[in-house]
Every structure is written in C-alpha cells, then in structure tokens.
Amino acid sequence: MAPPKVLICGGGIAGPALAFWLSKLGYNVTVVERFSCLRASGQQIDLRGPGIQAMKRMDLEQAFRSKLIDETGTQFVDSSGRQRGFFPVNKTGKGQQGFTTDFEIMRGDLCRILYDATKDHVKYIFDVTISSFQQHDSVVDVEFSNGSKDRFDLLVGADGQGSRTRRMMLEPGGPDPFHSLHMFVAYFTTDRQNSNEHIATTYLGTNKRIIFTRSHDATTTQTYLIYPDDSDQLKGVVNSKLEEQKKAWAELYRDAGWEAQRIVQAMQDDSITNDFYTHEVAQVRMVSWSRGLVGAYVLAGEIAKRLNDSKGLHSGNTDGAKDPLVSALEAYDSQFRPFMSQVQTLGPGLWVPSSSWAIAVCNFLIGIFALLRIDYLSKYVLREDVNGTCRTMRS
C-alpha cells in the first residue's frame, strides 16, 4: 500500500520540522511555501526546554552549534548607558537557561538547517500556497494558487500566526483564535555602534517603552522596539505601508532616551534598515487543533508519533468508521493540550515600569538580582519551568 500523502503549508521552521519526522516514518510529504525561495530571514531566536531536546533527538546539534551566536549574556542599562545589571549565559548544561541561552541562532540559519536535513526526502514547492480545500471520503482535495490540484490524506497548516490554512479550517461563526497579548514589537537591523562584545542590551524607558538590542556579527545590530501596552496608533498601522509603520514608531520612541534618537533615525533610513517588520504579539488558542483531516497546531515530534500509530490503518475508505488519522489528531490534541495550556498561561502579568521613579527602582532591583545571582527575574519573564508531557520522538 502506498504511504500516506501529507501536505504541509509553510516552509519556515514548524513545517520542515514536522516534515523531518514524517519523512523518517515513511510518509510521502510535500511542503508548500508562498515565498519564491526559502525564507531564510528574520532575527535571532533561541531554543529552550523541549526545543533543545527535539534538536538533539533530530541529530542536528552539530549543525546547530556550527551556527551558534556567541552571546555572553544580557545587560540592563539606564538612560546614560550605565550597566545596571548583567545576567550571563548558562553554559553548564544544567538548570534553567537565562535571558540568553546556550542555543542562540539566527532564524535564517535554523531554516537552512531544517531544509538541508529534509530536502532529499521531502518535496518542496515554492511560490505556491493553498487556495482552497475540501474534505470527503477520508481524503483532502486541495487547489493551489497556481491552479494545480492534488489529493492528500492529511493537510497541516504551519503557516504562522496569521495562518490562512487555519482560517479556512475554522467553523463559520466560530470563536476567533487570535488572542492579543496587548504588546507590539518592531524588528529591524542597523549598523553596529558598540564594542566587539556580544552582549544583549535592554533599556527601560518612560511610558513603558522598551528598547532591546543584540549583535550576531561585527557589523550589524538587531534592534527591537517593544511597547507592552495597547496602542490604537500602532494597531492601526500594523498592516499599513512600511513608511506609515515607521512613522508611528518614530513618534512614539523619538524621546524615549538612551540611544532612541539614533535608533529612530536609522530605522527611517532605508539605506540602513531594509528589513523592518512590526506585529502585534498574540497567542493562537483554538477550541480544537484539527478539523477532520486538517490540522493547524504543530508540536512536530509529537504529532508525528501519533500519526505513526495510525500508519497502515488509513485506507481512504472507512465505511462510516472514524478515520485512524482523525483519531490520531484527536489523541494528539487530548494529550498535549494541557502542556500547551501551561505554556500559554502567563505569570501574574508582565509589569513594566512607566515613570522615571518606577524605572529607577526597577533598575536598582535588577542590579541586586544580578549581583546575588538570583534567577527570579528570568523565571518570571521566561516561564521556562513548565511541567507536563512533551516528549519528542527518538530517531
């Protein structure tokens, strides 16, 4: 019997990670990506907890470490640039990671690693996305943006927070799965100004304006403008032209202090900043992670394990019985939803100081925490101590 055909929409990180496991299990996997080539762009990311376990079980640690960013830690500075606290990276291999982890990498490098690990066993189609799909007789008929059609046993949406696949999967009139966290972030790259040290820097400005910078090479600096509050101004330009987005951020941050004026000026200069991106931070909370043979929530190794349990049972004709692939998706949802619920449950609230007085107090406490090596602050912010069942398949 021919192996089940799986279509994954999204060629970033989650899609190729799922394709890695399913191809190892003998599935016939196709990944479609709406961009014309591998989208190997984006800022620095890190692995923590289950992500580190998954990377090691995929035998990708050597490839990952060859692209590591040697960031020594994270510092907090005041408006004069004075360091108020420094939290070094934890390289012991034990205990919780800090603000900087031992597994920092550029998003583009991780995309290339996953693509290289799967390209010989997975079919990739670029410059194509899903226009529509219909489920019937235990199959999914898909029509693509280039006019072609194909039939699959399973469709998985791994196309990001604004997933079109998810929107097409949802029941009409159902609850909106987009839950705002009342935070906006702008990402862009500027010319590097500081020393050769690879230290991430956080600055707390008045009116809850946060600036975060880090460098992955000798010439550029990744810059993040973080506004952890509601803003009609920012919300109104999220989907507008780049010029309007930059103008809104410039008006909000120009007088934020520290290096804000220089950063805002560089942000508005297209010859310096050509990768500007802004979005509203949110979580996706779905009543069900799948609908029939279409799934839209991926913990790659885990869903692969559940699908593997059903492999060979899916025949395309169930004579009224529930399809084993559908049962596998439901079991995956049932077992791992408690884990994801913990991950998505924030702490008592991300308190960010607003006034100069509150910032001074906060910087003082940060200095005490750093001096005494108290990890309360990182635990409060990072939520790395989540318990629950999350085991990735062994290769």
N, C-alpha and C positions, 0 to 999 in steps of 0.2 A: 504494500500500500504506500502511495506517495506520502511524503512527510507533510504535515500541516503547513499551509501558507500563512504567514503573518506579515501584515503591513504596519509599519511604524511611521507615524507622521512626525517629523522633527529630527534633524541631524545634528543637534547641539551636543549635549552631554548625556541626558537621560536616554534619548533614543538609541545611540550607539552602545551605551552600557547595557541596555536590555537586549539589543541585537547580539552583543557578545555572548550573553548566557544562552539565549535561544538557539543561536547557531551551534554552540557547543553541544546542545541537546539534539541536534539534527533537524531542526526546523528550517524551512525554506523562508528566509527573511528578506524583506525588501524595506529599505528606508527611503522616504521621500523628503526632500528639503526644498523649501520655496526659494532659497537663495541660489544663485547660479554656481556657487562653489562652496567648499567647506567654509563655514562661517567661523574662522579661527581668529576672532577678535574678542574684545572685552577686557575687563580689568582683572586684578589679582583675586584669586579665590583660595580657600583653604579646605583641607579635609579634617574632620573631627569624628571621634567615636566610630559608629558603624561604617562611615565612609572610608576610614583608614583600613578597617577590617576587609571591606569589599575590595579595595585596591590591591591589598596583599593577596587575597584569595584569587584574584584575577591574574596573578603573577606579573603585575605591572609595576611593582615597587622600583625595580631598577630603572625602567624607563621614566617613571615619575621623578625619581631622585636626580636623574640626569638633567632635569629641567627645573629643579627646585630654586626658589628665590631665597637667598641667604639673608633674611630679615632677622636682625638680632633682638628685636623686641618692639614695644610700643611705649612712647613717651607722651605725657600730657604737658602742655606749655601754657603760659599765661599770655596776656596781650603784648608783653615786652619780648616774648620768645624765650623766657626763662623756663627751664625744665622744672616742673613741679612734682613729677613722679615718673619712674621708669619701671616697666614690667618686662623682664627678659623672657625670651622664648624658652620653653621647656624642652630640652633635648635629651632628657634622661630616658625617654621611652616609658615612663611610669607616671601615673596620676593624670590630672586634668591638664589639658592644653590651656595656655593663657590667651591674651588678646592676639598674640602672634603664635601660630602653631609651627610644628616641625615639618609641616607639609603644606607650604605655601607655593603656589604655582600660578602662572598666567592662564586665564581661561582658554586662550588660543592653543597653548601648548597641550593642555589636557584634551581638548578636542582632537588635536592631531594624534595624540597617543591612542585614544579610543578608536579613531578612524583607522589608523595603521594596524591595530590589533584585530580589526573586523573586516577590512576591505576585501580580503581574499575569500571570505566565506559568506559575505552579505552583499546583496545588490543595492547600490546607492544610485538614486536618481535625483539630480539637482535641477533647479529651476522649475520645479513642479510641486503642486500641492493638491489637496483633495477639494474637489468642487462639491461633491455630494456622495452619499452612500445610502444603500437600502439593505436591510437585513431580511432574509427569508430562507427557509429550508436549511437552517444551520450554516449559512454562508453569508458573507457580506459582499455585495456588489458595489464597486467603487468607480466613480467617474472622476478623472483627474483634470487639472486646469488646462492641460494641453489637448484635451478632447479624447484621450485614450480611456479605455475601460479595462477592468480586471476583476477577478473574483478571489476572495480570500476567506480563510477560515477564522481569522481574528484580525481586528483593527485596534491599534493602540495609539492614542494621542499623546505625544511627548513634545508638543509644540509650544510650551511655555505658559506663563501666567494668563495670557490672553488667547489661549488655545481656541482656534476655530473648530477643531475636531470636537472639543468639549461642548462648545455651543450647539453644534449640530446634534450631539448625543442627548442633550438635556430634554426632558419632557417639556412640551409647550406650557407656559404659565407656571413653571416650577420656580422654586426659590433661586435667587441669584447667588452663585457660589463665591462671588468676589466679595471679600470682607476687608475693607480698608483698615490699615493699622494707624491711620492718621499721621503719616510720615511721607515726606517727599525727599528724593535724592537726585542730585545731578552728578554725573560722572564725566570726567574729561582728563586729557593729558596735556601737561605744559612742560616747558623747558625746566631742567633741574637747576635749582639755585643753591642748595645746601652742600654739605661736605660729602665725602665718599661713603659715609656710614649708611648702611641700610637700616634705618630706624623709621617705623611708622610714627606719625605725629598727630595728636588730637588736640584741637583748640576749642574751648567752650566760650562762645561769645554771648553778649547780652541778647535778650529776646529769643532765647533758645536756638541760636544759630551756631551750628557745629561745622567746623572745617577739619577734614581728615586728609592727610597726605601720606604717600609711601612711594618708594622708588624701587624699581626692579632692574634698572640698568644705570649706566653712568651719565646718561644724557637727558632722561625724561623723568617726570614726576606724575604719578597718578593723583588726581585731586577729586575729592568727594565733598560736595556741599550737602549737608544733612539738615533738614528742617523737620523736627519731630512734633508737628502740630498741624491742625487743619489750616488750610490756606486757600481761599477762593481764588486768589491770584494765580497760584501755582497750579491748582486743579484745572483752571480754565485754559492753561496753555500746554498741558501735558501732550495733547495730540495736535498742537499747532505747529507752525513752521519753526525751524530752529532759531531764527532771529527773534521771534516773539518769546520763545522759551528762555533764551539767554538774557533778553531784556528784563524779564520778570525776576530771574535770579540775581541779576546785577543790581536792580533796585532794592532787593531785599538784603543783599550782602555787602554792598559797597562800603558801608560804615561799620562793619562787624568787628573791626580791629584786627590786630596781629598783621598778617600778610594779605588781608582781604582785598585791599585796593589793587595790589599787584595781580592777585589771582583773578579778580573780576576783569581786569584789563586784558590779561592773557586769554581768558575764556572768550572774550568778544573778538579776538583777533584770529580769523580763520587760518592764517598762515602758521599759527602756533597750535591752535586747538582745532583739530579736524575730526574728532571722534566724540563730540558732545552727545550725551544721552541723558534723558531725565524720565523718571517714572514715579508713580505713587506706589508706595510699599503696601503690599496686601497679602492676604492668605487666601487660598482656594479651599473652601470647605464644602464638600459635596455630601448629599444625603446618601448617595450610592456611588461607588467608584467606577461602576460599569453599568451598561445597559445592554443586555443580551451579549453579543459577541464584540462589543465595542467598549474598550477600557480607556480611562483618562487619568489614571493616578498610578505612578510607577515607583516602586522600590525594586529595582531591576532584578537582583538575585532572587528576591522573594517571590515575585510574580512568576519568574521562570521556573522555580521549584514547583509551584502549584500547577503550572501548565504541564510540566514534565509528568506529574502524577496522572494527568489525563491523556497523555500522548498514546496514540494507538487505539483509544476508545472513541475518538471523534471520527465519525464515518460520513458526515454530511447528510445523513438521513436518520433521525432519531425516532421516527414513528410515534411522535407525540411525547416521548420522554424528554426530560431536560438534558440538553447537550452537555457532555462532560466538560467542555471548555467553559461553558457558562457556570457550571458548578465550581470549577476551579477558580474562576474570577470571584465568585461569591465567597468561597472559602478564604481566599486571599484577603478580601475586604474584612471579613469577620475576624481573622486572626491578627491583622496588623493595624486595624483602625485604632485600637487602644494605644499603641505605640505612637502613632501619628497625632492622636489627640493630645498626648503629653507634649510632643514636640511643638504643637501649635498653641499650647497653653502658655501664655506669657506669665512673667512673675507678677508682683504686686503693682506693676506699672513702671514704665521707663521714665523715671523722674529726671528731668533736665533743668538745671538752674536757669533762671531768666534774668534776674537782677545782678548788678555788679557785686553786691554784698553776698548773695547766694553763691555766685561763682567763686568768690574768694574763699568762702567756707568749704565749698566742694573741692577746690584745688588743695586746700590745707589737708583735708581728709585723704585725698588721693596720695599726697606726699607721705602721710602716716602709713597708709596701707602698703605703699611701695617700700618704705623703709623697713617695716616689720614683716615684709613678705606675706601679707595677709591676702588670700585669694578670694575674699568675699565679693569684691567688685566684679571680677571676671565671671564668677559664678552667677551673680545677679544679672549680668548683661547677656552672657553667652548661653545659659541653660544647657550646659553640656552633660549634666548629671541626670539625664533622663533614663528611667528604667523601663524595661519592657522587652518583649520578644522581637528581636530584629536580627536574624541570623542570615547571612548571605551564603548561597550555595558554594560548596567547595568544588574547585575544578578537578 
